[in-house]
Amino acid sequence: MIRVLICEDQALIRAGYATIFTSQPDLEVVGEAADGPSGLEAALRLEPDVIVMDIQMPLMDGIEVTTRLAGAGVANPAKILVVTNFNVDKYVYAALKAGASGFLLKDSPPEELINGVRTIARGESLLAPVVTRTLIGRFAERIRPAEEAPRRQALDALAPREREVLGLVAQGLSNAEIAAELLIGSETVKTYMSRILMKLNLRDRVQAVVLAYQSGLVAVQD
């Protein structure tokens, strides 16, 4: 069973998530929280497999909670799926930087939310392609540091094909889409991603996307 903690301040949405998850034979809702401090306490106490996290919550927002549970220096970072709206997209990069394993939009269909939880529970990261293309691209200037040289140099460790795969990942393509684009198998794409993460000393796909924008590998989308 995948044990899920729901952190969402709106009761109707929280109840909807619970209904969706409990309808699945492999998902179990072990707790719910309506504000940041309660979510932090529940996460530490219950140690869920996946935390579904809202960004805007009372007392302590989801970004701060995510940082405390999965940020730099955390020994055993939690697996956190951030669910957000377009009208709060300015917080998305902050959530990824805080250590979130991925994000989806609140209007995503139930099957995508379920698949997202399962994906993150497996130790993989999740980036909704539409969100990657629009939100990360829109805020690339904020992501990109003033001095890009160190990030650009990091990419020197990658082979040409690995750089190509990283660029497609940053554009929001799934493994299957990358495989079709490059005329290779999905397992080969996974192998490339493993090599990319190892060579760049990155934790997951989310961090790889951020680095791709910071390094200038992917152009800013106006």
Backbone torsions as a table, in degrees:
resi	resn	phi	psi	omega
1	MET	NA	139.8	174.3
2	ILE	-94.8	117.7	-176.4
3	ARG	-89.9	123.4	-172.3
4	VAL	-116.9	135.0	171.8
5	LEU	-110.0	130.8	-179.3
6	ILE	-105.8	120.0	176.7
7	CYS	-115.0	102.1	-174.1
8	GLU	-155.1	128.5	-174.6
9	ASP	-80.1	-21.6	-179.5
10	GLN	-88.3	119.7	-173.3
11	ALA	-60.8	-39.1	-178.2
12	LEU	-66.6	-41.5	178.5
13	ILE	-66.9	-41.1	179.1
14	ARG	-59.5	-44.9	179.9
15	ALA	-65.4	-37.1	178.3
16	GLY	-63.7	-44.3	177.1
17	TYR	-59.1	-46.1	-177.8
18	ALA	-60.0	-41.6	179.3
19	THR	-64.2	-43.5	179.9
20	ILE	-62.1	-46.1	-175.5
21	PHE	-70.9	-43.5	-177.0
22	THR	-69.5	-14.0	177.2
23	SER	-76.4	-9.7	-177.6
24	GLN	-100.6	136.4	-175.6
25	PRO	-67.4	-19.7	-176.4
26	ASP	-106.5	5.1	-179.3
27	LEU	-117.5	138.5	179.3
28	GLU	-134.9	124.7	176.6
29	VAL	-83.9	113.1	-176.5
30	VAL	-98.2	-8.7	179.6
31	GLY	-175.8	160.4	177.2
32	GLU	-136.9	149.1	179.1
33	ALA	-142.5	139.8	-176.4
34	ALA	-104.9	-3.5	177.0
35	ASP	-148.6	169.4	-175.1
36	GLY	-60.6	-53.2	-179.1
37	PRO	-58.8	-38.9	178.2
38	SER	-66.1	-38.6	178.0
39	GLY	-64.8	-42.1	179.1
40	LEU	-62.7	-46.1	-179.5
41	GLU	-63.1	-44.0	-178.8
42	ALA	-64.9	-39.4	179.7
43	ALA	-63.2	-43.2	-179.2
44	LEU	-69.5	-35.0	-177.1
45	ARG	-80.1	-42.0	-173.1
46	LEU	-90.8	-23.4	-177.6
47	GLU	49.2	59.7	-179.1
48	PRO	-69.2	161.7	177.2
49	ASP	-73.7	-36.9	179.9
50	VAL	-140.6	139.3	174.7
51	ILE	-112.8	124.2	174.2
52	VAL	-93.0	114.4	-167.3
53	MET	-118.1	126.9	170.1
54	ASP	-82.2	152.3	179.0
55	ILE	-82.1	-49.2	-176.2
56	GLN	-93.2	105.9	177.2
57	MET	-135.4	155.6	-179.2
58	PRO	-67.8	154.2	170.8
59	LEU	72.2	-43.1	177.6
60	MET	-153.2	121.1	-175.4
61	ASP	-75.4	167.9	-176.0
62	GLY	-64.0	-26.5	178.3
63	ILE	-66.9	-44.3	179.3
64	GLU	-65.7	-42.1	178.4
65	VAL	-62.0	-43.9	178.8
66	THR	-61.3	-42.8	178.6
67	THR	-59.2	-42.8	-178.3
68	ARG	-70.5	-27.4	-177.1
69	LEU	-96.4	-23.8	-172.9
70	ALA	-142.2	7.2	-176.2
71	GLY	-76.9	-178.8	-179.7
72	ALA	-57.5	133.8	178.3
73	GLY	92.4	-10.9	177.8
74	VAL	-74.9	124.3	-174.0
75	ALA	-62.6	-47.4	-179.7
76	ASN	-124.8	81.5	-174.4
77	PRO	-61.7	137.8	178.0
78	ALA	-72.1	156.5	175.9
79	LYS	-94.8	113.4	-171.2
80	ILE	-122.8	126.5	174.1
81	LEU	-104.6	111.5	178.8
82	VAL	-86.8	130.9	177.8
83	VAL	-115.2	124.2	-170.9
84	THR	-137.6	170.7	174.5
85	ASN	-107.7	159.4	175.1
86	PHE	-61.2	-31.6	-175.9
87	ASN	-76.9	2.0	171.7
88	VAL	-125.4	29.8	-173.6
89	ASP	-67.2	-17.2	179.4
90	LYS	-66.4	-14.7	-179.5
91	TYR	-94.6	-8.1	-172.4
92	VAL	-62.0	-49.6	-179.4
93	TYR	-61.3	-39.3	178.3
94	ALA	-59.6	-37.1	179.1
95	ALA	-67.0	-41.4	178.7
96	LEU	-65.7	-43.2	178.9
97	LYS	-63.2	-31.1	-179.9
98	ALA	-71.0	-15.5	176.7
99	GLY	119.0	8.3	178.4
100	ALA	-61.7	145.3	179.8
101	SER	-84.3	-9.8	179.2
102	GLY	167.8	177.0	177.6
103	PHE	-151.7	155.2	175.7
104	LEU	-135.4	165.4	174.5
105	LEU	-87.0	150.6	-178.4
106	LYS	-66.0	-21.1	178.7
107	ASP	-92.4	13.2	175.7
108	SER	-64.9	144.2	178.3
109	PRO	-65.2	155.9	-177.7
110	PRO	-52.5	-38.6	-177.7
111	GLU	-64.8	-32.2	177.5
112	GLU	-70.7	-37.9	177.9
113	LEU	-65.1	-44.3	178.2
114	ILE	-61.8	-47.1	179.0
115	ASN	-62.9	-35.5	178.2
116	GLY	-62.0	-44.5	178.6
117	VAL	-62.9	-44.1	179.9
118	ARG	-65.0	-40.6	-179.4
119	THR	-61.9	-47.7	-178.9
120	ILE	-68.9	-34.2	177.7
121	ALA	-62.5	-30.0	178.8
122	ARG	-76.6	-3.8	-179.4
123	GLY	92.1	8.4	177.4
124	GLU	-96.4	165.7	176.7
125	SER	-104.2	162.3	-174.8
126	LEU	-132.9	124.3	175.0
127	LEU	-129.0	112.5	176.4
128	ALA	-64.1	122.3	-175.7
129	PRO	-52.5	-43.3	-178.6
130	VAL	-63.7	-35.2	179.0
131	VAL	-70.9	-42.6	179.4
132	THR	-59.1	-47.6	-175.5
133	ARG	-66.0	-37.5	-174.3
134	THR	-93.6	-51.1	-173.3
135	LEU	-76.2	-51.0	-179.3
136	ILE	-63.6	-41.7	177.7
137	GLY	-61.3	-41.5	-177.7
138	ARG	-64.9	-32.3	-176.5
139	PHE	-107.8	21.9	-179.4
140	ALA	-60.1	-33.7	-179.8
141	GLU	-64.9	-33.2	177.2
142	ARG	-73.4	-33.5	-179.2
143	ILE	-70.6	-38.3	-173.3
144	ARG	-73.9	124.4	179.6
145	PRO	-74.1	168.1	-178.6
146	ALA	-63.9	-39.4	179.8
147	GLU	-109.7	112.2	-173.7
148	GLU	-93.0	-13.6	-172.5
149	ALA	-52.0	-48.3	-179.5
150	PRO	-58.7	-38.9	179.7
151	ARG	-69.5	-40.4	178.3
152	ARG	-63.7	-40.0	-180.0
153	GLN	-64.6	-31.4	179.6
154	ALA	-60.1	-34.4	-178.3
155	LEU	-70.9	-15.0	179.0
156	ASP	-62.4	-20.8	179.9
157	ALA	-74.0	-13.7	-175.3
158	LEU	-92.4	143.6	171.9
159	ALA	-72.6	159.8	-178.4
160	PRO	-53.2	-43.6	-179.5
161	ARG	-66.7	-35.6	178.0
162	GLU	-66.1	-39.7	175.8
163	ARG	-62.9	-38.2	179.4
164	GLU	-64.7	-44.1	178.5
165	VAL	-63.1	-44.4	179.6
166	LEU	-60.4	-40.8	178.5
167	GLY	-62.1	-39.9	179.0
168	LEU	-69.7	-37.7	175.9
169	VAL	-60.2	-44.0	-178.3
170	ALA	-67.4	-22.9	176.8
171	GLN	-81.6	-3.5	175.7
172	GLY	97.1	11.3	179.7
173	LEU	-78.5	142.8	175.3
174	SER	-78.0	170.0	177.4
175	ASN	-58.4	-40.9	-179.7
176	ALA	-64.7	-40.2	179.4
177	GLU	-67.9	-38.0	177.3
178	ILE	-65.4	-41.9	179.0
179	ALA	-59.5	-42.8	179.6
180	ALA	-67.3	-39.3	-179.1
181	GLU	-64.9	-40.5	-175.3
182	LEU	-98.4	-0.9	179.8
183	LEU	59.5	46.3	176.2
184	ILE	-131.2	173.3	-179.7
185	GLY	-82.4	157.3	179.2
186	SER	-62.3	-36.6	178.3
187	GLU	-64.9	-33.2	177.0
188	THR	-66.8	-38.3	176.9
189	VAL	-61.4	-43.5	178.7
190	LYS	-60.8	-39.4	178.3
191	THR	-63.7	-44.4	177.0
192	TYR	-59.2	-43.8	-178.5
193	MET	-63.5	-39.6	178.2
194	SER	-61.9	-42.3	178.9
195	ARG	-65.6	-41.1	-179.9
196	ILE	-61.1	-47.6	-178.7
197	LEU	-63.6	-40.5	-179.4
198	MET	-67.2	-46.7	-177.3
199	LYS	-65.5	-35.2	-177.3
200	LEU	-95.1	1.3	179.1
201	ASN	56.3	49.4	-179.8
202	LEU	-110.2	152.7	-176.3
203	ARG	-80.9	-39.0	-173.5
204	ASP	-159.1	-177.0	-177.3
205	ARG	-62.1	-35.3	179.8
206	VAL	-60.1	-49.3	179.5
207	GLN	-63.2	-32.7	178.5
208	ALA	-65.1	-40.7	178.5
209	VAL	-64.2	-45.0	179.6
210	VAL	-59.4	-45.0	179.9
211	LEU	-63.8	-37.2	179.8
212	ALA	-60.1	-38.3	177.8
213	TYR	-75.8	-40.8	-179.1
214	GLN	-63.1	-34.5	-177.2
215	SER	-82.1	-11.8	-176.5
216	GLY	83.5	7.4	178.5
217	LEU	-61.7	-35.8	177.9
218	VAL	-108.6	131.7	-176.8
219	ALA	-74.6	149.2	175.9
220	VAL	-66.0	133.5	177.4
221	GLN	-95.6	121.4	179.6
222	ASP	-81.6	NA	NA
